[in-house]
Amino acid sequence: LPRLGGRLIGKNTLYLELPHFADGEAVRKLIQSKEKSLGRCRRLILDLRYNAGGTESAFVPLLDYVFPEPVLLREIYGEQGLYTNYTENNCRRKAEMLKNYLPSADKSTKKLVKTMIKELEEKSGQGMVWEPDEELAADETKVGGLGVFERVIILSDTYCEYAGETFIELCKKSPRTTVLGRPTMGNTDYCNPVSILYDGRFTFTYPMSKTKAAMEGQGVSGRGVPADIYVPWTPAECTEDVLLKKALTL
């Protein structure tokens, strides 16, 4: 995995480079290493231009510095959940995929996989079902209120995907935040893939689940999460960091 890093630019700007959210411990160590700067700098620049995603839990500590006042995590997420299409074919195919994990899985993983297979069998034939994120709805975690940043600037580009996109969507709800650059890749609308093998040579993969936004025609596929300040790409970016220079003028 690429390393997370950061540096001071001048006296009052902290720049953090975040190429992924695949390692929550790496995010925590980065925050710890920049604790003094996080507590006194006036401008925070978060570079997510090449963020390849990871787990959403990894980026939660960063939200403490994005939101000026403490707020419930579930409030900034809003209503979360998925529409999943539990047709007989989808459930059978997904169950077959899961069974492949059983021979090599440890005891706890086998138990989880068997539970998932049983759930698929029970829901088989129900069609499209809305399933709210009950764990998030009951979560009392608060984020925000740390740092003295007057402005949080996020550098964004079309290479940013998955958890990186979710992070940017959440950050846009903070009055501190400005997203600069280009729209993200737009990969968060669909999940829960099912694969079919044809003739032992070709694999067709499609999603069983979609977000509420995608169901309502307001998803990010084909458009991405938009930047607040759009900066079109030019050949100048081959030799200089145009977006970072622009961020330093805001």
C-alpha positions in Angstrom: 0.0 0.0 0.0 1.2 3.6 -0.6 2.2 5.4 2.5 0.1 8.1 4.1 2.1 11.3 4.8 2.0 14.9 5.6 4.0 18.1 6.0 3.8 21.7 7.0 3.5 24.3 4.2 4.5 27.6 5.7 3.5 28.2 9.3 -0.3 27.8 9.2 -1.0 25.1 6.6 -0.9 21.3 7.2 -1.0 19.1 4.1 -2.0 15.5 4.4 -1.6 13.0 1.6 -4.2 10.2 1.8 -3.8 7.7 -1.0 -6.1 5.1 0.7 -8.2 4.3 3.7 -7.3 0.6 3.8 -5.4 0.8 7.1 -7.1 2.5 10.0 -4.0 2.2 12.2 -2.0 4.1 9.6 -4.5 6.9 9.7 -4.3 7.0 13.5 -0.5 7.1 13.4 -0.5 9.9 10.9 -2.9 11.9 13.1 -0.7 11.2 16.1 2.5 12.3 14.3 0.9 15.6 13.3 -0.9 16.3 16.6 0.8 19.6 17.2 0.2 20.9 13.7 -3.4 19.7 13.9 -3.9 21.7 17.0 -2.6 25.0 15.8 -2.7 25.3 12.0 -5.4 27.5 10.4 -5.6 25.7 7.0 -5.9 21.9 6.5 -5.4 20.4 3.0 -6.4 16.8 2.5 -5.2 15.3 -0.7 -7.5 12.5 -1.9 -6.8 12.8 -5.6 -5.6 9.2 -5.8 -7.5 7.7 -2.9 -8.2 4.1 -3.8 -10.8 3.5 -1.0 -10.7 1.1 1.9 -12.9 1.0 5.0 -15.1 3.9 6.1 -14.2 3.3 9.8 -10.6 4.3 8.9 -11.4 7.9 8.1 -13.6 8.6 11.1 -10.8 10.1 13.2 -10.1 12.7 10.4 -13.7 14.0 10.7 -12.8 15.4 14.1 -10.8 18.1 12.3 -13.3 18.7 9.5 -16.4 19.6 11.5 -16.1 22.7 13.8 -18.5 21.4 16.4 -19.2 17.9 17.7 -22.0 16.2 15.7 -23.3 12.6 15.7 -21.8 10.5 12.9 -25.2 9.1 12.0 -26.5 12.7 11.5 -23.9 13.6 8.9 -24.4 10.2 7.1 -28.1 10.6 7.0 -30.4 7.7 6.3 -28.2 4.8 5.2 -29.0 1.4 3.8 -29.2 -0.7 0.7 -31.8 -2.0 -1.8 -30.9 -5.6 -2.5 -32.5 -7.7 -5.2 -33.2 -11.1 -3.6 -34.3 -13.0 -6.7 -34.0 -16.8 -6.7 -31.1 -16.6 -9.2 -29.2 -13.9 -7.3 -29.5 -15.7 -4.0 -28.4 -19.1 -5.5 -25.4 -17.6 -7.3 -24.3 -15.6 -4.3 -24.6 -18.6 -2.0 -22.5 -20.6 -4.4 -19.8 -17.9 -4.3 -19.9 -17.9 -0.5 -19.6 -21.7 -0.3 -16.2 -21.5 -2.0 -14.8 -19.8 1.1 -15.8 -22.6 3.5 -13.0 -25.2 2.8 -10.2 -22.8 3.7 -12.0 -20.6 6.3 -11.3 -20.5 10.0 -14.0 -21.4 12.5 -15.3 -17.9 13.0 -15.3 -17.1 9.3 -17.1 -20.4 8.5 -19.8 -19.4 11.0 -20.3 -16.0 9.4 -20.4 -17.5 5.9 -23.0 -20.1 6.9 -25.1 -17.4 8.5 -24.9 -15.3 5.3 -25.9 -18.4 3.2 -28.9 -19.1 5.5 -30.0 -15.5 5.2 -29.9 -15.8 1.4 -31.9 -18.9 1.4 -34.6 -17.3 3.6 -34.8 -14.2 1.4 -34.7 -16.0 -1.9 -37.5 -14.8 -4.2 -38.4 -11.7 -2.2 -37.2 -9.3 -4.9 -36.0 -5.8 -4.2 -35.8 -5.2 -0.4 -34.8 -2.0 1.4 -32.5 -2.8 4.4 -31.6 0.1 6.6 -28.2 0.3 8.3 -29.5 -0.4 11.8 -26.0 -0.4 13.3 -25.3 3.1 12.1 -28.8 4.3 13.2 -28.0 3.2 16.8 -24.5 4.6 16.8 -23.9 7.4 19.3 -20.4 8.2 18.0 -19.6 12.0 17.8 -17.1 13.6 15.5 -15.8 17.1 15.2 -14.7 19.9 17.5 -10.9 19.4 17.3 -8.4 21.8 15.8 -8.7 25.5 15.0 -8.9 25.3 11.3 -10.6 28.1 9.5 -10.7 26.2 6.3 -10.4 22.5 5.2 -9.6 22.1 1.5 -9.9 18.7 -0.1 -8.1 18.0 -3.4 -10.2 15.7 -5.5 -9.8 14.0 -8.9 -11.4 11.2 -11.0 -9.0 8.6 -9.5 -10.7 9.0 -6.1 -13.1 6.1 -5.4 -15.1 4.1 -3.0 -14.4 5.1 0.7 -12.5 8.2 -0.5 -15.7 9.4 -2.3 -17.8 8.7 0.8 -15.4 10.7 2.9 -15.6 13.7 0.5 -19.4 13.5 0.5 -19.4 13.7 4.3 -16.9 16.5 4.5 -18.9 18.6 2.1 -21.5 18.9 4.9 -19.1 20.9 7.0 -19.1 24.7 6.7 -15.3 24.6 6.8 -14.8 22.5 3.7 -14.1 23.4 0.1 -13.5 20.6 -2.5 -11.1 21.7 -5.2 -10.3 19.9 -8.4 -12.4 17.4 -10.4 -15.3 15.0 -9.6 -14.5 11.7 -8.1 -14.8 8.4 -10.0 -18.4 7.6 -9.0 -18.1 4.0 -7.7 -20.3 4.1 -4.6 -23.8 3.5 -6.0 -23.6 -0.3 -6.3 -22.1 -3.2 -4.3 -22.6 -6.8 -3.3 -21.3 -8.3 -6.6 -22.4 -11.6 -8.1 -20.3 -13.4 -10.7 -21.3 -16.0 -13.3 -18.8 -18.1 -15.2 -19.5 -18.9 -18.8 -17.9 -21.8 -20.7 -15.2 -21.9 -18.0 -13.6 -18.8 -19.6 -15.7 -15.7 -19.3 -16.9 -14.1 -16.0 -19.8 -11.7 -15.9 -20.1 -9.7 -12.7 -23.1 -7.5 -11.6 -24.3 -6.0 -8.3 -27.1 -7.2 -6.2 -27.4 -4.0 -4.2 -27.7 -0.3 -4.8 -27.9 2.7 -2.5 -31.0 4.7 -1.8 -29.6 7.7 -3.8 -29.0 5.4 -6.8 -32.5 4.0 -6.5 -33.9 7.5 -6.6 -31.8 8.5 -9.6 -29.5 10.7 -7.5 -26.4 8.5 -7.4 -22.9 9.4 -8.4 -22.4 6.8 -11.2 -21.2 8.6 -14.4 -20.7 11.9 -12.6 -18.9 11.4 -9.3 -19.0 13.6 -6.3 -18.6 17.1 -7.7 -15.9 19.6 -6.7 -17.0 23.0 -5.2 -14.3 24.7 -7.3 -13.8 22.9 -10.6 -10.3 23.2 -12.1 -10.0 21.6 -15.6 -6.9 19.6 -16.3 -4.2 21.3 -18.3 -0.8 20.1 -19.5 0.8 22.4 -16.8 0.0 19.6 -14.3 2.7 17.4 -15.9 5.3 19.7 -14.4 3.7 21.4 -11.4 1.1 20.8 -8.7 -1.6 23.2 -10.0 -4.3 22.1 -7.5 -2.1 22.5 -4.5 -0.9 25.9 -5.6 -4.6 26.9 -6.1 -5.5 25.6 -2.6 -2.8 27.7 -1.1 -4.5 30.9 -2.4 -7.9 30.1 -0.9 
